[in-house]
């Protein structure tokens, strides 16, 4: 069965989706992007509304974007967030794989995130919240991150495609524990 690369939902063909660059993208996803609609209901939508209204009323940003990013990633990709929000090295699990979530907030000019190489994660999620409070996210396998020197990965929004449809099909991808080659930076794409 074919699936939308952005949502992971099944598609039957061109009546449900468009074939673009070797992947299906559902019309539903495209229409939501055009309409600028946000996820429906619940805590996530409430946090977005509060952040937006606070900015409009005060001209200042609430320090809430990391939480919005984590909840959005959890909803979009089916990530189970850790009970302890201060857990070191990862923010949640996708199947057996640990996931680190980083958010690009509307107040940042950069479209890059920095992630500690020492973190124990198999996937990185980058969540981007733009100035109009539209949200998008990408799920990237750790082994796809550039192995430059230093103790951080610097990952650009435009440098990667989301791999969540593949992660769903293989049960979350890599096991929760990183391999020895991963921890030494030796695993190449």
Secondary structure, 3 states (H helix, E strand, C coil): CEEECCCCCEECCCCCEEEECCEEEEHHHHHHHHHCCCCCCHHHHHHHHHHHHHHHHHCCCCCCHHHHHHHHHHHHHCCEECCCCCCCCCCEEECCEEEEEEEECCCCCCCEEEEECCCCCCEEEEEEECCCCCEEEEEEEHHHCCCCCCCEEEEEHHHCCCCHHHHHHCCCCCCCCCCHHHHCCCCCC
